[in-house]
Amino acid sequence: MSDKIFKQYITEVTKYNILSAEEEAELAKRTITGDEEAINKLVKHNLRLVVKVVLQSSAKNSQNIMDIIQEGNLGLIKAAEKFHPKFKTRFCTYATFWIRQAITRYLGTCVRKIRLPIRKEELMIRINKASLQFQANHGYKPSYSQLSKLVNVSVETIKEMFDCTTEIYSLDAPIANDSKYSNYEVIKNMDYMPEDVLEEKEIAIMVDKILNLLPELERDILIRRRCLKGYPRKESLYHIAEVMGISAEGVRQIELRALKKLKYHRNEIKSIATV
C-alpha cells in the first residue's frame, strides 16, 4: 500500500476530534441498546487510536499496513459494540485490547497458513520473544525445558506450539531436490465422495438464500470482504472503494450495516440452515 494512500487515510481520520469522557459515557448508554448511530460515532472518533496502536507495534514497517489498520478497525468496532458505562474506564483503554487482539490474529494468519486461536497466537509470540532473548544472552537456542521455565508453561505445551507452527509443504513440490515425483503423486488417492459434492452444493444454496436477505450493494461488499461465493481472498476496504467509486469509510459502514442486518434476521437464518 502506497504512502500516498496511508497519508490520505491519516488526513481522513484526524478530521474526527477526540471525544471527552462525558461524551463517551453518553454514547456508551446508547451502544448497549444497539444504537447503530452511537456505535458508528464511537468508532469514527477513535479511528486514529487504531493507527497509533499499529504504529507502536512490530507491524509499523509492513508493506500492507493499511490492511493491518483495517483489521484493527474491526477490533475497534467490536469494542464499540461491547463498551458499557459500568466499566468505569475510558473507551481508548478498553478498545486497545480488542484492537491489538485483531491485529495479532491477522498477523498470525499472514505468517502461517493454519490459523491459530488468539490465545495460542499470543503464547507463540511470548515463546519466540523468550527464545530470541535467550539466544542473545547465551549464544545458542534454548531447549524445550528452558523455554518452559522462561514462559512458565509446561514442556508439553511448548512442544505442542512448535508442532502447530511447523512448515507446510506444497503438494506440487518434489519429494526430493533431484526427484521427478511430487508430493501429490506419492500420496494415496482418496475415493471420490459424491456426498461431499452434494453437501457443498447445499451449503452454496444456503449461503445464497442468506445473502439474498440483504440489498445488492451490502451483499456484494460482504461477499468481497468475507471471501464468499468463490472469492479467493479478502479484499481491502480501499480496493472495494476504488472499484465501487465510494470512500473506504463508506465501504466500512456498509459492511457493518450488512452484519447488523444478518444479526437481526438470525431467526430466519436458523430456519434456512435447518431446512
Phi and psi in degrees as GROMACS dihedral restraints (atoms count N, CA, C in turn):
[ dihedral_restraints ]
;  ai    aj    ak    al  type     phi  dphi    fc
    3     4     5     6     1   -72.9    20    10
    4     5     6     7     1   158.0    20    10
    6     7     8     9     1   -62.1    20    10
    7     8     9    10     1   -31.7    20    10
    9    10    11    12     1   -61.8    20    10
   10    11    12    13     1   -46.2    20    10
   12    13    14    15     1   -65.9    20    10
   13    14    15    16     1   -39.8    20    10
   15    16    17    18     1   -61.9    20    10
   16    17    18    19     1   -44.0    20    10
   18    19    20    21     1   -65.7    20    10
   19    20    21    22     1   -37.6    20    10
   21    22    23    24     1   -62.8    20    10
   22    23    24    25     1   -39.7    20    10
   24    25    26    27     1   -65.8    20    10
   25    26    27    28     1   -43.5    20    10
   27    28    29    30     1   -59.4    20    10
   28    29    30    31     1   -42.9    20    10
   30    31    32    33     1   -60.9    20    10
   31    32    33    34     1   -39.2    20    10
   33    34    35    36     1   -68.7    20    10
   34    35    36    37     1   -45.1    20    10
   36    37    38    39     1   -75.2    20    10
   37    38    39    40     1   -26.1    20    10
   39    40    41    42     1   -77.5    20    10
   40    41    42    43     1    -3.4    20    10
   42    43    44    45     1   -69.7    20    10
   43    44    45    46     1   -23.5    20    10
   45    46    47    48     1   -91.7    20    10
   46    47    48    49     1   121.3    20    10
   48    49    50    51     1   -72.5    20    10
   49    50    51    52     1   159.2    20    10
   51    52    53    54     1   -75.2    20    10
   52    53    54    55     1   132.0    20    10
   54    55    56    57     1   -75.6    20    10
   55    56    57    58     1   150.0    20    10
   57    58    59    60     1   -80.8    20    10
   58    59    60    61     1   165.7    20    10
   60    61    62    63     1   -60.1    20    10
   61    62    63    64     1   -37.4    20    10
   63    64    65    66     1   -67.2    20    10
   64    65    66    67     1   -40.8    20    10
   66    67    68    69     1   -65.4    20    10
   67    68    69    70     1   -40.2    20    10
   69    70    71    72     1   -62.7    20    10
   70    71    72    73     1   -43.4    20    10
   72    73    74    75     1   -63.0    20    10
   73    74    75    76     1   -40.2    20    10
   75    76    77    78     1   -65.7    20    10
   76    77    78    79     1   -42.1    20    10
   78    79    80    81     1   -66.4    20    10
   79    80    81    82     1   -37.6    20    10
   81    82    83    84     1   -61.0    20    10
   82    83    84    85     1   -35.4    20    10
   84    85    86    87     1   -63.7    20    10
   85    86    87    88     1   -28.8    20    10
   87    88    89    90     1   -89.1    20    10
   88    89    90    91     1   -33.3    20    10
   90    91    92    93     1   -66.3    20    10
   91    92    93    94     1   -31.3    20    10
   93    94    95    96     1   -69.3    20    10
   94    95    96    97     1   -14.2    20    10
   96    97    98    99     1   -95.4    20    10
   97    98    99   100     1     1.2    20    10
   99   100   101   102     1    85.1    20    10
  100   101   102   103     1    18.3    20    10
  102   103   104   105     1   -65.6    20    10
  103   104   105   106     1   107.7    20    10
  105   106   107   108     1   -65.2    20    10
  106   107   108   109     1   -36.4    20    10
  108   109   110   111     1   -63.2    20    10
  109   110   111   112     1   -41.2    20    10
  111   112   113   114     1   -67.5    20    10
  112   113   114   115     1   -40.0    20    10
  114   115   116   117     1   -63.0    20    10
  115   116   117   118     1   -45.2    20    10
  117   118   119   120     1   -62.5    20    10
  118   119   120   121     1   -39.4    20    10
  120   121   122   123     1   -66.7    20    10
  121   122   123   124     1   -41.8    20    10
  123   124   125   126     1   -62.6    20    10
  124   125   126   127     1   -38.4    20    10
  126   127   128   129     1   -69.1    20    10
  127   128   129   130     1   -51.4    20    10
  129   130   131   132     1   -55.2    20    10
  130   131   132   133     1   -44.6    20    10
  132   133   134   135     1   -79.8    20    10
  133   134   135   136     1     3.2    20    10
  135   136   137   138     1  -126.2    20    10
  136   137   138   139     1    12.7    20    10
  138   139   140   141     1   -61.2    20    10
  139   140   141   142     1   -32.8    20    10
  141   142   143   144     1   -67.5    20    10
  142   143   144   145     1   -24.4    20    10
  144   145   146   147     1   -63.9    20    10
  145   146   147   148     1   -39.8    20    10
  147   148   149   150     1   -61.7    20    10
  148   149   150   151     1   -44.7    20    10
  150   151   152   153     1   -59.0    20    10
  151   152   153   154     1   -43.1    20    10
  153   154   155   156     1   -61.7    20    10
  154   155   156   157     1   -44.6    20    10
  156   157   158   159     1   -63.6    20    10
  157   158   159   160     1   -42.5    20    10
  159   160   161   162     1   -64.0    20    10
  160   161   162   163     1   -44.1    20    10
  162   163   164   165     1   -69.5    20    10
  163   164   165   166     1   -19.3    20    10
  165   166   167   168     1   -90.7    20    10
  166   167   168   169     1    -6.1    20    10
  168   169   170   171     1   -97.2    20    10
  169   170   171   172     1   177.9    20    10
  171   172   173   174     1   -71.4    20    10
  172   173   174   175     1    -8.9    20    10
  174   175   176   177     1   -89.4    20    10
  175   176   177   178     1     2.9    20    10
  177   178   179   180     1   -62.8    20    10
  178   179   180   181     1   -26.2    20    10
  180   181   182   183     1   -99.6    20    10
  181   182   183   184     1    10.1    20    10
  183   184   185   186     1   -68.5    20    10
  184   185   186   187     1   145.1    20    10
  186   187   188   189     1   -71.2    20    10
  187   188   189   190     1   -24.5    20    10
  189   190   191   192     1  -106.7    20    10
  190   191   192   193     1    45.4    20    10
  192   193   194   195     1   -61.5    20    10
  193   194   195   196     1   -32.7    20    10
  195   196   197   198     1   -67.5    20    10
  196   197   198   199     1   -36.6    20    10
  198   199   200   201     1   -64.3    20    10
  199   200   201   202     1   -38.8    20    10
  201   202   203   204     1   -65.4    20    10
  202   203   204   205     1   -41.4    20    10
  204   205   206   207     1   -62.0    20    10
  205   206   207   208     1   -41.7    20    10
  207   208   209   210     1   -64.8    20    10
  208   209   210   211     1   -35.8    20    10
  210   211   212   213     1   -65.7    20    10
  211   212   213   214     1   -40.3    20    10
  213   214   215   216     1   -61.7    20    10
  214   215   216   217     1   -35.2    20    10
  216   217   218   219     1   -63.2    20    10
  217   218   219   220     1   -34.2    20    10
  219   220   221   222     1   -65.4    20    10
  220   221   222   223     1   -38.0    20    10
  222   223   224   225     1   -64.3    20    10
  223   224   225   226     1   -38.0    20    10
  225   226   227   228     1   -62.6    20    10
  226   227   228   229     1   -41.5    20    10
  228   229   230   231     1   -62.3    20    10
  229   230   231   232     1   -43.6    20    10
  231   232   233   234     1   -61.4    20    10
  232   233   234   235     1   -40.4    20    10
  234   235   236   237     1   -63.2    20    10
  235   236   237   238     1   -41.8    20    10
  237   238   239   240     1   -64.1    20    10
  238   239   240   241     1   -36.9    20    10
  240   241   242   243     1   -70.8    20    10
  241   242   243   244     1   -28.7    20    10
  243   244   245   246     1   -97.6    20    10
  244   245   246   247     1   -12.6    20    10
  246   247   248   249     1   -62.7    20    10
  247   248   249   250     1   138.8    20    10
  249   250   251   252     1  -137.9    20    10
  250   251   252   253     1   141.0    20    10
  252   253   254   255     1   -58.0    20    10
  253   254   255   256     1   -28.0    20    10
  255   256   257   258     1   -69.0    20    10
  256   257   258   259     1   -12.8    20    10
  258   259   260   261     1   -67.3    20    10
  259   260   261   262     1   -24.0    20    10
  261   262   263   264     1    55.3    20    10
  262   263   264   265     1    41.1    20    10
  264   265   266   267     1  -146.0    20    10
  265   266   267   268     1   157.4    20    10
  267   268   269   270     1   -67.7    20    10
  268   269   270   271     1   148.4    20    10
  270   271   272   273     1   -62.0    20    10
  271   272   273   274     1   -37.2    20    10
  273   274   275   276     1   -61.2    20    10
  274   275   276   277     1   -37.0    20    10
  276   277   278   279     1   -66.0    20    10
  277   278   279   280     1   -44.1    20    10
  279   280   281   282     1   -68.1    20    10
  280   281   282   283     1   -42.5    20    10
  282   283   284   285     1   -71.2    20    10
  283   284   285   286     1   -28.3    20    10
  285   286   287   288     1   -57.1    20    10
  286   287   288   289     1   -38.3    20    10
  288   289   290   291     1   -61.0    20    10
  289   290   291   292     1   -47.6    20    10
  291   292   293   294     1   -68.3    20    10
  292   293   294   295     1   -35.6    20    10
  294   295   296   297     1   -65.0    20    10
  295   296   297   298     1   -48.1    20    10
  297   298   299   300     1   -63.2    20    10
  298   299   300   301     1   -38.0    20    10
  300   301   302   303     1   -62.7    20    10
  301   302   303   304     1   -44.7    20    10
  303   304   305   306     1   -64.1    20    10
  304   305   306   307     1   -40.5    20    10
  306   307   308   309     1   -67.5    20    10
  307   308   309   310     1   -44.9    20    10
  309   310   311   312     1   -59.7    20    10
  310   311   312   313     1   -43.1    20    10
  312   313   314   315     1   -62.4    20    10
  313   314   315   316     1   -43.9    20    10
  315   316   317   318     1   -65.6    20    10
  316   317   318   319     1   -46.0    20    10
  318   319   320   321     1   -62.8    20    10
  319   320   321   322     1   -38.2    20    10
  321   322   323   324     1   -64.0    20    10
  322   323   324   325     1   -37.0    20    10
  324   325   326   327     1   -67.5    20    10
  325   326   327   328     1   -36.5    20    10
  327   328   329   330     1   -69.7    20    10
  328   329   330   331     1   -37.2    20    10
  330   331   332   333     1   -70.8    20    10
  331   332   333   334     1   -40.4    20    10
  333   334   335   336     1  -128.2    20    10
  334   335   336   337     1   154.9    20    10
  336   337   338   339     1   -72.4    20    10
  337   338   339   340     1   -33.4    20    10
  339   340   341   342     1   -94.2    20    10
  340   341   342   343     1   121.8    20    10
  342   343   344   345     1   -80.1    20    10
  343   344   345   346     1   132.3    20    10
  345   346   347   348     1   -96.6    20    10
  346   347   348   349     1   151.8    20    10
  348   349   350   351     1   -58.9    20    10
  349   350   351   352     1   151.5    20    10
  351   352   353   354     1   -57.9    20    10
  352   353   354   355     1   -37.7    20    10
  354   355   356   357     1   -64.8    20    10
  355   356   357   358     1   -40.0    20    10
  357   358   359   360     1   -70.3    20    10
  358   359   360   361     1   -35.0    20    10
  360   361   362   363     1   -61.7    20    10
  361   362   363   364     1   -45.0    20    10
  363   364   365   366     1   -67.1    20    10
  364   365   366   367     1   -37.0    20    10
  366   367   368   369     1   -64.8    20    10
  367   368   369   370     1   -39.8    20    10
  369   370   371   372     1   -63.7    20    10
  370   371   372   373     1   -36.0    20    10
  372   373   374   375     1   -64.1    20    10
  373   374   375   376     1   -42.7    20    10
  375   376   377   378     1   -63.6    20    10
  376   377   378   379     1   -41.4    20    10
  378   379   380   381     1   -63.8    20    10
  379   380   381   382     1   -46.2    20    10
  381   382   383   384     1   -62.6    20    10
  382   383   384   385     1   -41.0    20    10
  384   385   386   387     1   -64.7    20    10
  385   386   387   388     1   -43.4    20    10
  387   388   389   390     1   -64.8    20    10
  388   389   390   391     1   -38.6    20    10
  390   391   392   393     1   -65.4    20    10
  391   392   393   394     1   -43.5    20    10
  393   394   395   396     1   -64.7    20    10
  394   395   396   397     1   -40.1    20    10
  396   397   398   399     1   -65.8    20    10
  397   398   399   400     1   -40.1    20    10
  399   400   401   402     1   -63.3    20    10
  400   401   402   403     1   -44.8    20    10
  402   403   404   405     1   -62.5    20    10
  403   404   405   406     1   -37.8    20    10
  405   406   407   408     1   -65.7    20    10
  406   407   408   409     1   -34.4    20    10
  408   409   410   411     1   -84.0    20    10
  409   410   411   412     1   -31.7    20    10
  411   412   413   414     1  -116.0    20    10
  412   413   414   415     1   -16.8    20    10
  414   415   416   417     1    85.7    20    10
  415   416   417   418     1     6.6    20    10
  417   418   419   420     1  -149.5    20    10
  418   419   420   421     1   163.0    20    10
  420   421   422   423     1   -73.7    20    10
  421   422   423   424     1   141.8    20    10
  423   424   425   426     1   -74.0    20    10
  424   425   426   427     1   152.8    20    10
  426   427   428   429     1   -78.7    20    10
  427   428   429   430     1   170.4    20    10
  429   430   431   432     1   -58.2    20    10
  430   431   432   433     1   -41.0    20    10
  432   433   434   435     1   -63.1    20    10
  433   434   435   436     1   -42.2    20    10
  435   436   437   438     1   -67.9    20    10
  436   437   438   439     1   -40.5    20    10
  438   439   440   441     1   -63.7    20    10
  439   440   441   442     1   -36.7    20    10
  441   442   443   444     1   -58.2    20    10
  442   443   444   445     1   -42.7    20    10
  444   445   446   447     1   -71.9    20    10
  445   446   447   448     1   -37.0    20    10
  447   448   449   450     1   -67.6    20    10
  448   449   450   451     1   -38.2    20    10
  450   451   452   453     1   -99.0    20    10
  451   452   453   454     1   -11.2    20    10
  453   454   455   456     1    65.9    20    10
  454   455   456   457     1    44.4    20    10
  456   457   458   459     1  -133.1    20    10
  457   458   459   460     1   168.2    20    10
  459   460   461   462     1   -71.1    20    10
  460   461   462   463     1   158.8    20    10
  462   463   464   465     1   -61.5    20    10
  463   464   465   466     1   -37.8    20    10
  465   466   467   468     1   -61.5    20    10
  466   467   468   469     1   -38.7    20    10
  468   469   470   471     1   -66.4    20    10
  469   470   471   472     1   -40.5    20    10
  471   472   473   474     1   -59.9    20    10
  472   473   474   475     1   -46.0    20    10
  474   475   476   477     1   -62.3    20    10
  475   476   477   478     1   -42.7    20    10
  477   478   479   480     1   -61.3    20    10
  478   479   480   481     1   -40.8    20    10
  480   481   482   483     1   -65.0    20    10
  481   482   483   484     1   -41.0    20    10
  483   484   485   486     1   -69.8    20    10
  484   485   486   487     1   -31.4    20    10
  486   487   488   489     1   -65.7    20    10
  487   488   489   490     1   -35.6    20    10
  489   490   491   492     1   -68.9    20    10
  490   491   492   493     1   -23.9    20    10
  492   493   494   495     1  -111.9    20    10
  493   494   495   496     1    17.4    20    10
  495   496   497   498     1   -67.1    20    10
  496   497   498   499     1   156.7    20    10
  498   499   500   501     1   -65.4    20    10
  499   500   501   502     1   143.5    20    10
  501   502   503   504     1  -102.3    20    10
  502   503   504   505     1   132.3    20    10
  504   505   506   507     1  -103.6    20    10
  505   506   507   508     1   143.1    20    10
  507   508   509   510     1   -74.0    20    10
  508   509   510   511     1   142.1    20    10
  510   511   512   513     1   -67.0    20    10
  511   512   513   514     1   -24.0    20    10
  513   514   515   516     1   -82.8    20    10
  514   515   516   517     1   -10.0    20    10
  516   517   518   519     1   -73.8    20    10
  517   518   519   520     1   148.2    20    10
  519   520   521   522     1   -68.0    20    10
  520   521   522   523     1   149.2    20    10
  522   523   524   525     1   -69.6    20    10
  523   524   525   526     1   -18.9    20    10
  525   526   527   528     1  -152.0    20    10
  526   527   528   529     1   161.1    20    10
  528   529   530   531     1   -56.9    20    10
  529   530   531   532     1   -37.1    20    10
  531   532   533   534     1  -102.3    20    10
  532   533   534   535     1    14.5    20    10
  534   535   536   537     1   -94.1    20    10
  535   536   537   538     1   146.3    20    10
  537   538   539   540     1   -93.3    20    10
  538   539   540   541     1    -2.8    20    10
  540   541   542   543     1  -100.5    20    10
  541   542   543   544     1   142.3    20    10
  543   544   545   546     1   -96.1    20    10
  544   545   546   547     1   166.9    20    10
  546   547   548   549     1   -58.1    20    10
  547   548   549   550     1   -37.6    20    10
  549   550   551   552     1   -60.9    20    10
  550   551   552   553     1   -37.5    20    10
  552   553   554   555     1   -73.2    20    10
  553   554   555   556     1   -20.7    20    10
  555   556   557   558     1  -102.9    20    10
  556   557   558   559     1     1.6    20    10
  558   559   560   561     1   -89.9    20    10
  559   560   561   562     1   138.8    20    10
  561   562   563   564     1   -60.2    20    10
  562   563   564   565     1   132.7    20    10
  564   565   566   567     1   -78.2    20    10
  565   566   567   568     1   119.4    20    10
  567   568   569   570     1   -76.7    20    10
  568   569   570   571     1   149.7    20    10
  570   571   572   573     1   -63.6    20    10
  571   572   573   574     1   147.5    20    10
  573   574   575   576     1   -67.0    20    10
  574   575   576   577     1   131.2    20    10
  576   577   578   579     1  -115.6    20    10
  577   578   579   580     1    94.1    20    10
  579   580   581   582     1   -61.7    20    10
  580   581   582   583     1   -28.7    20    10
  582   583   584   585     1   -66.2    20    10
  583   584   585   586     1   -29.5    20    10
  585   586   587   588     1   -67.2    20    10
  586   587   588   589     1   -40.5    20    10
  588   589   590   591     1   -63.8    20    10
  589   590   591   592     1   -42.4    20    10
  591   592   593   594     1   -63.0    20    10
  592   593   594   595     1   -41.9    20    10
  594   595   596   597     1   -63.1    20    10
  595   596   597   598     1   -41.3    20    10
  597   598   599   600     1   -62.5    20    10
  598   599   600   601     1   -40.0    20    10
  600   601   602   603     1   -65.4    20    10
  601   602   603   604     1   -40.3    20    10
  603   604   605   606     1   -64.5    20    10
  604   605   606   607     1   -39.9    20    10
  606   607   608   609     1   -64.9    20    10
  607   608   609   610     1   -41.0    20    10
  609   610   611   612     1   -62.3    20    10
  610   611   612   613     1   -41.6    20    10
  612   613   614   615     1   -63.9    20    10
  613   614   615   616     1   -41.4    20    10
  615   616   617   618     1   -63.8    20    10
  616   617   618   619     1   -43.3    20    10
  618   619   620   621     1   -62.1    20    10
  619   620   621   622     1   -41.0    20    10
  621   622   623   624     1   -59.5    20    10
  622   623   624   625     1   -44.9    20    10
  624   625   626   627     1   -62.7    20    10
  625   626   627   628     1   -40.7    20    10
  627   628   629   630     1   -67.5    20    10
  628   629   630   631     1   -44.0    20    10
  630   631   632   633     1   -65.9    20    10
  631   632   633   634     1   -28.9    20    10
  633   634   635   636     1   -70.1    20    10
  634   635   636   637     1    -6.9    20    10
  636   637   638   639     1   -74.6    20    10
  637   638   639   640     1   -13.0    20    10
  639   640   641   642     1  -105.9    20    10
  640   641   642   643     1   153.8    20    10
  642   643   644   645     1   -62.8    20    10
  643   644   645   646     1   161.9    20    10
  645   646   647   648     1   -58.5    20    10
  646   647   648   649     1   -45.2    20    10
  648   649   650   651     1   -63.7    20    10
  649   650   651   652     1   -46.7    20    10
  651   652   653   654     1   -63.3    20    10
  652   653   654   655     1   -40.0    20    10
  654   655   656   657     1   -63.2    20    10
  655   656   657   658     1   -44.3    20    10
  657   658   659   660     1   -64.5    20    10
  658   659   660   661     1   -43.4    20    10
  660   661   662   663     1   -66.5    20    10
  661   662   663   664     1   -40.1    20    10
  663   664   665   666     1   -65.6    20    10
  664   665   666   667     1   -38.5    20    10
  666   667   668   669     1   -61.5    20    10
  667   668   669   670     1   -43.7    20    10
  669   670   671   672     1   -71.1    20    10
  670   671   672   673     1   -36.8    20    10
  672   673   674   675     1   -80.1    20    10
  673   674   675   676     1   -25.8    20    10
  675   676   677   678     1  -113.3    20    10
  676   677   678   679     1    13.8    20    10
  678   679   680   681     1    55.9    20    10
  679   680   681   682     1    46.8    20    10
  681   682   683   684     1   -97.6    20    10
  682   683   684   685     1   163.4    20    10
  684   685   686   687     1    52.4    20    10
  685   686   687   688     1    43.0    20    10
  687   688   689   690     1    90.7    20    10
  688   689   690   691     1    -1.8    20    10
  690   691   692   693     1   -67.4    20    10
  691   692   693   694     1   123.2    20    10
  693   694   695   696     1   -72.9    20    10
  694   695   696   697     1   -27.6    20    10
  696   697   698   699     1  -147.3    20    10
  697   698   699   700     1   154.7    20    10
  699   700   701   702     1   -67.6    20    10
  700   701   702   703     1   128.8    20    10
  702   703   704   705     1   -90.0    20    10
  703   704   705   706     1   142.2    20    10
  705   706   707   708     1   -72.9    20    10
  706   707   708   709     1   159.1    20    10
  708   709   710   711     1   -59.5    20    10
  709   710   711   712     1   -39.0    20    10
  711   712   713   714     1   -70.2    20    10
  712   713   714   715     1   -36.4    20    10
  714   715   716   717     1   -66.1    20    10
  715   716   717   718     1   -45.2    20    10
  717   718   719   720     1   -63.7    20    10
  718   719   720   721     1   -40.8    20    10
  720   721   722   723     1   -59.7    20    10
  721   722   723   724     1   -41.5    20    10
  723   724   725   726     1   -66.5    20    10
  724   725   726   727     1   -41.2    20    10
  726   727   728   729     1   -66.9    20    10
  727   728   729   730     1   -40.5    20    10
  729   730   731   732     1   -93.7    20    10
  730   731   732   733     1    -8.5    20    10
  732   733   734   735     1    74.2    20    10
  733   734   735   736     1    30.2    20    10
  735   736   737   738     1  -128.5    20    10
  736   737   738   739     1   174.4    20    10
  738   739   740   741     1   -78.1    20    10
  739   740   741   742     1   157.7    20    10
  741   742   743   744     1   -62.6    20    10
  742   743   744   745     1   -36.7    20    10
  744   745   746   747     1   -64.4    20    10
  745   746   747   748     1   -36.7    20    10
  747   748   749   750     1   -63.9    20    10
  748   749   750   751     1   -40.7    20    10
  750   751   752   753     1   -62.2    20    10
  751   752   753   754     1   -43.5    20    10
  753   754   755   756     1   -61.1    20    10
  754   755   756   757     1   -42.9    20    10
  756   757   758   759     1   -67.4    20    10
  757   758   759   760     1   -38.3    20    10
  759   760   761   762     1   -65.9    20    10
  760   761   762   763     1   -41.5    20    10
  762   763   764   765     1   -61.3    20    10
  763   764   765   766     1   -45.2    20    10
  765   766   767   768     1   -61.7    20    10
  766   767   768   769     1   -41.7    20    10
  768   769   770   771     1   -63.7    20    10
  769   770   771   772     1   -39.7    20    10
  771   772   773   774     1   -63.8    20    10
  772   773   774   775     1   -43.2    20    10
  774   775   776   777     1   -64.7    20    10
  775   776   777   778     1   -38.2    20    10
  777   778   779   780     1   -62.8    20    10
  778   779   780   781     1   -41.6    20    10
  780   781   782   783     1   -64.8    20    10
  781   782   783   784     1   -38.9    20    10
  783   784   785   786     1   -65.5    20    10
  784   785   786   787     1   -36.5    20    10
  786   787   788   789     1   -63.3    20    10
  787   788   789   790     1   -39.7    20    10
  789   790   791   792     1   -63.6    20    10
  790   791   792   793     1   -34.6    20    10
  792   793   794   795     1   -92.8    20    10
  793   794   795   796     1    19.5    20    10
  795   796   797   798     1   -59.0    20    10
  796   797   798   799     1   -33.7    20    10
  798   799   800   801     1   -66.9    20    10
  799   800   801   802     1   -39.2    20    10
  801   802   803   804     1   -67.2    20    10
  802   803   804   805     1   -37.6    20    10
  804   805   806   807     1   -66.5    20    10
  805   806   807   808     1   -38.6    20    10
  807   808   809   810     1   -61.1    20    10
  808   809   810   811     1   -40.1    20    10
  810   811   812   813     1   -68.2    20    10
  811   812   813   814     1   -34.7    20    10
  813   814   815   816     1   -66.0    20    10
  814   815   816   817     1   -41.3    20    10
  816   817   818   819     1   -70.2    20    10
  817   818   819   820     1   -24.0    20    10
  819   820   821   822     1   -97.4    20    10
  820   821   822   823     1    -1.6    20    10
